[in-house]
Amino acid sequence: MEKALVVIDIQNDITKNYKEIIDNINRSIDWAVKNNIHVVYIRHYNLSAGTRTFKPNTPGSELVSDLKIVSDHIFIKSKGNALTSEEFANFITEHQIGEFYITGADAVACVKSTTYNLRKADYQVNVLSDCITSYDKKKIDEMLHYYESKGCKLMSLNDLLDS
């Protein structure tokens, strides 16, 4: 079974809190490269009228400059759930990926929706607890309990590096 590390919405318009986890995300990317695990980047495009963030083809929708880019597996979504990106869903099928390691921004939105829907589709999902953040960091513990209740495995970056 193939595995993938998924980096969700680490874009210029995301919360400033990403700075607190970027080093951990980059270390998880190094781990994935060293272990021949696919590294996938998910970018959010906000298509709703009247919003100013994550607009297609704006600097805010670009991946942040301090994120390590090690593959051209960059997929665009316009809904919270990354599986709504047909290209991402096809990539999973094409590469027979059955296990995911999740990192990214907004634990209460896109990370939550993606982990929920990956589990619903019966994939193995590992959430790297110190590689996710949120606009409201007080909700992260609640989200970790939620992920676990849906069958996700929680692990820290050190757990991953020691495995």
MDAnalysis code that builds the backbone (N, CA, C; Angstrom):
import MDAnalysis as mda
import numpy as np

u = mda.Universe.empty(489, n_residues=163, atom_resindex=np.repeat(np.arange(163), 3), trajectory=True)
u.add_TopologyAttr("name", ["N", "CA", "C"] * 163)
u.add_TopologyAttr("resid", np.arange(1, 164))
u.add_TopologyAttr("resname", ["MET", "GLU", "LYS", "ALA", "LEU", "VAL", "VAL", "ILE", "ASP", "ILE", "GLN", "ASN", "ASP", "ILE", "THR", "LYS", "ASN", "TYR", "LYS", "GLU", "ILE", "ILE", "ASP", "ASN", "ILE", "ASN", "ARG", "SER", "ILE", "ASP", "TRP", "ALA", "VAL", "LYS", "ASN", "ASN", "ILE", "HIS", "VAL", "VAL", "TYR", "ILE", "ARG", "HIS", "TYR", "ASN", "LEU", "SER", "ALA", "GLY", "THR", "ARG", "THR", "PHE", "LYS", "PRO", "ASN", "THR", "PRO", "GLY", "SER", "GLU", "LEU", "VAL", "SER", "ASP", "LEU", "LYS", "ILE", "VAL", "SER", "ASP", "HIS", "ILE", "PHE", "ILE", "LYS", "SER", "LYS", "GLY", "ASN", "ALA", "LEU", "THR", "SER", "GLU", "GLU", "PHE", "ALA", "ASN", "PHE", "ILE", "THR", "GLU", "HIS", "GLN", "ILE", "GLY", "GLU", "PHE", "TYR", "ILE", "THR", "GLY", "ALA", "ASP", "ALA", "VAL", "ALA", "CYS", "VAL", "LYS", "SER", "THR", "THR", "TYR", "ASN", "LEU", "ARG", "LYS", "ALA", "ASP", "TYR", "GLN", "VAL", "ASN", "VAL", "LEU", "SER", "ASP", "CYS", "ILE", "THR", "SER", "TYR", "ASP", "LYS", "LYS", "LYS", "ILE", "ASP", "GLU", "MET", "LEU", "HIS", "TYR", "TYR", "GLU", "SER", "LYS", "GLY", "CYS", "LYS", "LEU", "MET", "SER", "LEU", "ASN", "ASP", "LEU", "LEU", "ASP", "SER"])
u.atoms.positions = np.array([
    [0.847, -1.186, 0.000],
    [0.000, 0.000, 0.000],
    [0.890, 1.246, 0.000],
    [0.578, 2.161, -0.880],
    [1.323, 3.422, -0.965],
    [0.834, 4.398, 0.104],
    [1.717, 5.340, 0.449],
    [1.401, 6.347, 1.462],
    [1.629, 7.737, 0.894],
    [0.964, 8.713, 1.506],
    [1.151, 10.108, 1.091],
    [1.120, 11.026, 2.304],
    [2.004, 11.998, 2.283],
    [1.967, 13.111, 3.232],
    [1.195, 14.220, 2.534],
    [0.159, 14.741, 3.194],
    [-0.689, 15.758, 2.590],
    [-0.520, 17.064, 3.368],
    [-0.159, 18.133, 2.648],
    [0.031, 19.461, 3.227],
    [-1.144, 20.316, 2.755],
    [-2.020, 20.687, 3.704],
    [-3.280, 21.338, 3.341],
    [-3.234, 22.846, 3.609],
    [-3.393, 23.625, 2.557],
    [-3.653, 25.077, 2.637],
    [-2.586, 25.903, 3.348],
    [-1.325, 25.558, 3.180],
    [-0.265, 26.405, 3.747],
    [0.051, 27.474, 2.695],
    [-0.841, 28.451, 2.634],
    [-0.829, 29.500, 1.615],
    [-0.681, 30.868, 2.279],
    [-0.333, 31.856, 1.479],
    [-0.075, 33.198, 2.008],
    [-1.260, 33.804, 2.758],
    [-2.484, 33.479, 2.374],
    [-3.647, 34.067, 3.046],
    [-4.040, 33.347, 4.337],
    [-3.306, 32.288, 4.677],
    [-3.708, 31.519, 5.856],
    [-3.322, 32.269, 7.125],
    [-3.864, 31.824, 8.215],
    [-3.548, 32.390, 9.520],
    [-2.053, 32.531, 9.761],
    [-1.684, 33.560, 10.471],
    [-0.285, 33.773, 10.843],
    [0.243, 32.616, 11.682],
    [-0.645, 31.839, 12.286],
    [-0.220, 30.744, 13.161],
    [0.583, 29.670, 12.429],
    [0.549, 29.655, 11.104],
    [1.298, 28.619, 10.382],
    [2.790, 28.715, 10.696],
    [3.272, 29.900, 11.027],
    [4.703, 30.091, 11.328],
    [5.144, 29.188, 12.476],
    [4.218, 28.869, 13.380],
    [4.547, 28.031, 14.539],
    [4.730, 26.560, 14.165],
    [4.231, 26.149, 13.019],
    [4.315, 24.728, 12.626],
    [5.117, 24.509, 11.354],
    [5.555, 25.565, 10.680],
    [6.204, 25.395, 9.372],
    [7.473, 24.542, 9.469],
    [8.250, 24.716, 10.529],
    [9.466, 23.901, 10.666],
    [9.105, 22.428, 10.802],
    [8.063, 22.126, 11.594],
    [7.625, 20.735, 11.740],
    [7.108, 20.177, 10.416],
    [6.342, 20.973, 9.692],
    [5.846, 20.505, 8.390],
    [7.026, 20.209, 7.463],
    [7.993, 21.106, 7.426],
    [9.158, 20.882, 6.558],
    [9.936, 19.638, 6.980],
    [10.030, 19.379, 8.281],
    [10.701, 18.155, 8.747],
    [9.890, 16.919, 8.348],
    [8.553, 17.021, 8.375],
    [7.734, 15.875, 7.947],
    [7.909, 15.635, 6.444],
    [8.099, 16.703, 5.682],
    [8.356, 16.571, 4.242],
    [9.699, 15.867, 4.019],
    [10.726, 16.248, 4.780],
    [12.036, 15.565, 4.680],
    [11.882, 14.077, 4.979],
    [11.092, 13.749, 6.030],
    [10.847, 12.352, 6.389],
    [10.189, 11.608, 5.233],
    [9.186, 12.230, 4.625],
    [8.464, 11.585, 3.521],
    [9.406, 11.325, 2.340],
    [10.217, 12.311, 1.999],
    [11.158, 12.149, 0.878],
    [12.121, 10.996, 1.178],
    [12.659, 10.988, 2.388],
    [13.625, 9.954, 2.790],
    [13.001, 8.558, 2.735],
    [11.694, 8.472, 2.993],
    [11.003, 7.175, 3.034],
    [10.199, 6.870, 1.773],
    [10.475, 7.609, 0.690],
    [9.791, 7.400, -0.599],
    [8.279, 7.446, -0.481],
    [7.795, 8.420, 0.285],
    [6.356, 8.622, 0.458],
    [5.955, 9.835, -0.372],
    [4.854, 9.730, -1.085],
    [4.376, 10.843, -1.917],
    [4.145, 12.083, -1.053],
    [4.556, 13.243, -1.547],
    [4.260, 14.505, -0.875],
    [3.297, 15.264, -1.779],
    [2.137, 15.591, -1.200],
    [1.050, 16.229, -1.942],
    [0.712, 17.552, -1.266],
    [0.528, 18.577, -2.074],
    [0.149, 19.895, -1.569],
    [-1.259, 20.215, -2.049],
    [-2.082, 20.690, -1.130],
    [-3.451, 21.080, -1.460],
    [-3.545, 22.598, -1.298],
    [-4.060, 23.256, -2.321],
    [-4.280, 24.709, -2.270],
    [-5.772, 24.984, -2.341],
    [-6.207, 25.918, -1.516],
    [-7.621, 26.295, -1.515],
    [-7.830, 27.523, -2.394],
    [-8.830, 27.464, -3.250],
    [-9.270, 28.619, -4.020],
    [-10.659, 28.982, -3.517],
    [-10.837, 30.209, -3.093],
    [-12.139, 30.658, -2.634],
    [-12.877, 31.272, -3.815],
    [-13.928, 30.611, -4.241],
    [-14.686, 31.044, -5.418],
    [-15.924, 31.844, -5.044],
    [-16.168, 32.019, -3.742],
    [-17.361, 32.758, -3.299],
    [-17.207, 34.246, -3.576],
    [-18.269, 34.837, -4.068],
    [-18.262, 36.284, -4.295],
    [-18.179, 36.991, -2.944],
    [-17.537, 38.137, -2.929],
    [-17.501, 38.945, -1.719],
    [-16.424, 38.573, -0.725],
    [-15.638, 37.551, -1.002],
    [-14.533, 37.209, -0.108],
    [-13.237, 37.708, -0.720],
    [-12.268, 37.999, 0.133],
    [-11.018, 38.559, -0.368],
    [-9.835, 37.611, -0.261],
    [-9.980, 36.496, 0.452],
    [-8.844, 35.604, 0.654],
    [-8.909, 34.387, -0.263],
    [-7.738, 33.824, -0.527],
    [-7.594, 32.606, -1.338],
    [-8.197, 32.744, -2.729],
    [-8.172, 33.937, -3.272],
    [-8.698, 34.144, -4.618],
    [-7.734, 33.541, -5.640],
    [-8.253, 32.838, -6.651],
    [-7.379, 32.242, -7.670],
    [-6.456, 33.295, -8.281],
    [-5.229, 32.867, -8.541],
    [-4.233, 33.696, -9.227],
    [-3.911, 34.997, -8.499],
    [-3.949, 34.965, -7.166],
    [-3.509, 36.107, -6.365],
    [-2.344, 35.645, -5.492],
    [-1.506, 36.566, -5.038],
    [-0.403, 36.177, -4.140],
    [-0.901, 35.431, -2.899],
    [-2.079, 35.777, -2.409],
    [-2.624, 35.127, -1.226],
    [-2.919, 33.652, -1.403],
    [-3.152, 33.231, -2.644],
    [-3.464, 31.819, -2.887],
    [-2.213, 30.971, -3.134],
    [-1.063, 31.607, -3.216],
    [0.191, 30.866, -3.453],
    [0.634, 30.151, -2.180],
    [1.348, 29.041, -2.344],
    [1.947, 28.361, -1.196],
    [2.974, 29.303, -0.571],
    [3.123, 29.260, 0.752],
    [4.050, 30.169, 1.436],
    [5.487, 29.889, 1.015],
    [6.298, 30.940, 1.018],
    [7.672, 30.816, 0.509],
    [8.569, 29.972, 1.408],
    [8.220, 29.815, 2.689],
    [9.080, 29.024, 3.578],
    [8.657, 27.549, 3.663],
    [7.745, 27.135, 2.801],
    [7.332, 25.732, 2.712],
    [8.216, 25.023, 1.696],
    [8.761, 23.849, 2.091],
    [9.569, 23.057, 1.154],
    [8.648, 22.454, 0.102],
    [8.987, 22.702, -1.155],
    [8.226, 22.111, -2.263],
    [9.129, 21.047, -2.891],
    [8.724, 19.793, -2.768],
    [9.573, 18.692, -3.235],
    [8.911, 17.875, -4.341],
    [7.699, 18.270, -4.738],
    [7.028, 17.545, -5.818],
    [6.129, 18.526, -6.560],
    [5.686, 18.093, -7.726],
    [4.738, 18.926, -8.471],
    [3.302, 18.419, -8.268],
    [3.107, 17.646, -7.203],
    [1.767, 17.146, -6.872],
    [1.038, 18.225, -6.069],
    [0.595, 19.252, -6.781],
    [-0.106, 20.388, -6.163],
    [-1.517, 20.407, -6.740],
    [-2.502, 20.248, -5.850],
    [-3.880, 20.127, -6.289],
    [-4.717, 21.265, -5.719],
    [-5.657, 21.728, -6.521],
    [-6.522, 22.846, -6.152],
    [-7.888, 22.312, -5.736],
    [-8.418, 22.868, -4.641],
    [-9.785, 22.557, -4.218],
    [-10.504, 23.877, -3.967],
    [-11.828, 23.841, -4.064],
    [-12.607, 25.043, -3.754],
    [-13.632, 24.765, -2.659],
    [-13.544, 23.564, -2.076],
    [-14.371, 23.189, -0.920],
    [-13.417, 22.693, 0.162],
    [-13.916, 22.547, 1.384],
    [-13.055, 22.126, 2.484],
    [-12.384, 20.782, 2.273],
    [-13.120, 19.818, 1.772],
    [-12.651, 18.455, 1.597],
    [-11.721, 18.346, 0.388],
    [-10.469, 17.962, 0.628],
    [-9.501, 17.842, -0.469],
    [-9.924, 16.804, -1.512],
    [-10.732, 15.813, -1.100],
    [-11.182, 14.799, -2.054],
    [-12.129, 15.373, -3.112],
    [-12.621, 16.594, -2.904],
    [-13.456, 17.220, -3.926],
    [-12.610, 17.685, -5.117],
    [-11.283, 17.665, -4.966],
    [-10.398, 17.916, -6.105],
    [-10.311, 16.618, -6.905],
    [-10.872, 16.647, -8.102],
    [-10.865, 15.444, -8.940],
    [-9.443, 14.974, -9.221],
    [-8.538, 15.932, -9.420],
    [-7.141, 15.596, -9.708],
    [-6.510, 14.869, -8.524],
    [-6.799, 15.338, -7.298],
    [-6.275, 14.681, -6.095],
    [-6.867, 13.278, -5.959],
    [-8.166, 13.156, -6.133],
    [-8.824, 11.846, -6.044],
    [-8.249, 10.879, -7.080],
    [-8.017, 11.363, -8.285],
    [-7.426, 10.523, -9.338],
    [-6.000, 10.120, -8.987],
    [-5.239, 11.041, -8.404],
    [-3.861, 10.766, -7.988],
    [-3.838, 9.626, -6.968],
    [-4.763, 9.668, -6.006],
    [-4.853, 8.620, -4.984],
    [-5.104, 7.264, -5.641],
    [-6.063, 7.223, -6.552],
    [-6.407, 5.973, -7.227],
    [-5.248, 5.482, -8.083],
    [-4.693, 6.375, -8.881],
    [-3.603, 6.035, -9.796],
    [-2.392, 5.467, -9.054],
    [-2.086, 6.016, -7.880],
    [-0.904, 5.589, -7.125],
    [-1.235, 4.592, -6.018],
    [-2.499, 4.156, -5.971],
    [-2.952, 3.155, -4.994],
    [-2.571, 3.536, -3.567],
    [-2.847, 4.786, -3.215],
    [-2.528, 5.286, -1.878],
    [-3.636, 4.859, -0.920],
    [-3.232, 4.270, 0.191],
    [-4.200, 3.801, 1.173],
    [-3.992, 4.380, 2.560],
    [-2.857, 5.081, 2.733],
    [-2.556, 5.652, 4.048],
    [-2.066, 7.079, 3.877],
    [-2.578, 7.955, 4.745],
    [-2.271, 9.379, 4.648],
    [-1.721, 9.909, 5.961],
    [-0.788, 10.840, 5.838],
    [-0.259, 11.610, 6.961],
    [-0.683, 13.046, 6.697],
    [-1.437, 13.627, 7.619],
    [-2.070, 14.928, 7.387],
    [-1.362, 16.031, 8.168],
    [-1.023, 17.106, 7.454],
    [-0.507, 18.335, 8.052],
    [-1.317, 19.473, 7.459],
    [-1.291, 20.647, 8.111],
    [-1.923, 21.766, 7.433],
    [-2.592, 22.773, 8.339],
    [-3.175, 23.728, 7.658],
    [-3.846, 24.831, 8.337],
    [-5.330, 24.526, 8.437],
    [-5.902, 25.142, 9.175],
    [-7.250, 25.122, 9.699],
    [-7.839, 23.784, 10.078],
    [-7.457, 23.420, 11.316],
    [-7.887, 22.168, 11.940],
    [-9.400, 22.054, 12.031],
    [-10.106, 23.183, 12.134],
    [-11.568, 23.123, 12.300],
    [-12.303, 23.202, 10.968],
    [-11.585, 23.347, 9.872],
    [-12.254, 23.492, 8.572],
    [-11.710, 22.451, 7.590],
    [-10.762, 22.820, 6.768],
    [-10.307, 21.940, 5.676],
    [-9.613, 20.675, 6.171],
    [-8.819, 20.774, 7.236],
    [-8.179, 19.564, 7.781],
    [-9.266, 18.625, 8.314],
    [-10.239, 19.181, 9.027],
    [-11.339, 18.377, 9.581],
    [-12.124, 17.694, 8.465],
    [-12.520, 18.452, 7.460],
    [-13.323, 17.902, 6.366],
    [-12.561, 16.826, 5.593],
    [-11.279, 17.067, 5.343],
    [-10.473, 16.104, 4.583],
    [-10.271, 14.817, 5.375],
    [-9.923, 14.934, 6.666],
    [-9.708, 13.712, 7.455],
    [-11.007, 12.917, 7.573],
    [-12.101, 13.614, 7.818],
    [-13.399, 12.949, 7.939],
    [-13.720, 12.161, 6.659],
    [-13.550, 12.808, 5.527],
    [-13.925, 12.162, 4.258],
    [-12.941, 11.076, 3.834],
    [-11.680, 11.197, 4.193],
    [-10.728, 10.112, 3.935],
    [-11.103, 8.883, 4.770],
    [-11.438, 9.089, 6.041],
    [-11.840, 7.974, 6.903],
    [-13.139, 7.354, 6.404],
    [-14.091, 8.195, 5.999],
    [-15.374, 7.711, 5.486],
    [-15.158, 6.803, 4.267],
    [-14.109, 7.108, 3.493],
    [-13.765, 6.288, 2.314],
    [-12.863, 5.119, 2.702],
    [-12.686, 4.917, 4.001],
    [-11.958, 3.777, 4.561],
    [-10.453, 3.802, 4.333],
    [-9.876, 4.981, 4.240],
    [-8.418, 5.104, 4.184],
    [-7.866, 5.162, 5.604],
    [-6.594, 4.783, 5.745],
    [-5.896, 4.971, 7.018],
    [-5.452, 6.427, 7.074],
    [-5.740, 7.099, 8.189],
    [-5.416, 8.522, 8.313],
    [-4.649, 8.752, 9.606],
    [-3.467, 9.343, 9.469],
    [-2.636, 9.742, 10.601],
    [-2.572, 11.258, 10.607],
    [-2.955, 11.867, 11.721],
    [-2.887, 13.324, 11.841],
    [-1.649, 13.661, 12.662],
    [-0.766, 14.458, 12.077],
    [0.437, 14.886, 12.796],
    [0.057, 16.078, 13.672],
    [-0.126, 15.798, 14.966],
    [-0.741, 16.760, 15.883],
    [0.039, 18.066, 16.021],
    [1.344, 18.019, 15.823],
    [2.134, 19.249, 15.931],
    [2.495, 19.815, 14.564],
    [1.732, 19.403, 13.563],
    [1.891, 19.913, 12.188],
    [0.571, 20.473, 11.660],
    [-0.352, 20.776, 12.579],
    [-1.610, 21.413, 12.191],
    [-1.813, 22.649, 13.060],
    [-2.569, 23.592, 12.541],
    [-2.906, 24.791, 13.306],
    [-4.315, 25.224, 12.941],
    [-4.721, 26.347, 13.502],
    [-6.068, 26.852, 13.251],
    [-6.103, 28.348, 13.516],
    [-7.121, 28.995, 12.983],
    [-7.340, 30.404, 13.316],
    [-7.572, 30.533, 14.813],
    [-8.298, 29.557, 15.372],
    [-8.604, 29.554, 16.798],
    [-7.862, 28.377, 17.421],
    [-6.664, 28.635, 17.905],
    [-5.823, 27.551, 18.426],
    [-6.429, 26.874, 19.644],
    [-7.365, 27.526, 20.329],
    [-8.013, 26.915, 21.499],
    [-8.853, 25.703, 21.079],
    [-9.180, 25.611, 19.811],
    [-10.024, 24.491, 19.340],
    [-9.207, 23.272, 18.903],
    [-7.898, 23.386, 18.890],
    [-7.092, 22.283, 18.358],
    [-7.278, 21.004, 19.182],
    [-7.241, 21.090, 20.522],
    [-7.429, 19.883, 21.332],
    [-8.770, 19.210, 21.038],
    [-9.815, 20.025, 20.931],
    [-11.145, 19.507, 20.599],
    [-11.110, 18.787, 19.241],
    [-10.390, 19.361, 18.286],
    [-10.294, 18.755, 16.955],
    [-9.512, 17.445, 17.006],
    [-8.463, 17.393, 17.805],
    [-7.696, 16.148, 17.928],
    [-8.589, 15.029, 18.461],
    [-9.430, 15.334, 19.436],
    [-10.388, 14.335, 19.948],
    [-11.377, 13.935, 18.855],
    [-11.817, 14.904, 18.066],
    [-12.739, 14.630, 16.964],
    [-12.091, 13.673, 15.957],
    [-10.857, 13.987, 15.540],
    [-10.173, 13.121, 14.556],
    [-10.090, 11.694, 15.091],
    [-9.706, 11.578, 16.348],
    [-9.573, 10.263, 16.958],
    [-10.911, 9.532, 16.980],
    [-11.996, 10.262, 17.285],
    [-13.325, 9.647, 17.338],
    [-13.771, 9.143, 15.970],
    [-13.178, 9.671, 14.908],
    [-13.517, 9.247, 13.551],
    [-12.577, 8.154, 13.042],
    [-11.653, 7.711, 13.900],
    [-10.776, 6.606, 13.521],
    [-9.408, 7.019, 13.016],
    [-9.074, 8.283, 13.144],
    [-7.736, 8.732, 12.766],
    [-6.757, 8.379, 13.884],
    [-5.515, 8.151, 13.498],
    [-4.458, 7.932, 14.477],
    [-3.745, 9.265, 14.672],
    [-3.572, 9.669, 15.932],
    [-2.845, 10.901, 16.225],
    [-1.392, 10.546, 16.508],
    [-0.493, 11.336, 15.956],
    [0.922, 11.142, 16.253],
    [1.632, 12.486, 16.183],
    [2.706, 12.593, 16.950],
    [3.517, 13.806, 16.886],
    [4.593, 13.602, 15.823],
    [5.230, 14.673, 15.450],
    [6.337, 14.579, 14.489],
    [7.418, 13.633, 15.022],
    [7.734, 13.727, 16.323],
    [8.762, 12.832, 16.892],
    [8.345, 11.372, 16.804],
    [7.048, 11.079, 17.031],
    [6.552, 9.701, 16.867],
    [6.846, 9.217, 15.445],
    [6.576, 10.100, 14.494],
    [6.770, 9.778, 13.086],
    [8.241, 9.539, 12.793],
    [9.102, 10.430, 13.250],
    [10.533, 10.335, 12.961],
    [11.168, 9.134, 13.637],
    [10.579, 8.703, 14.768],
    [11.114, 7.546, 15.501],
    [10.600, 6.217, 14.965],
    [9.559, 6.278, 14.094],
    [8.940, 5.018, 13.642],
    [9.756, 4.347, 12.559],
])
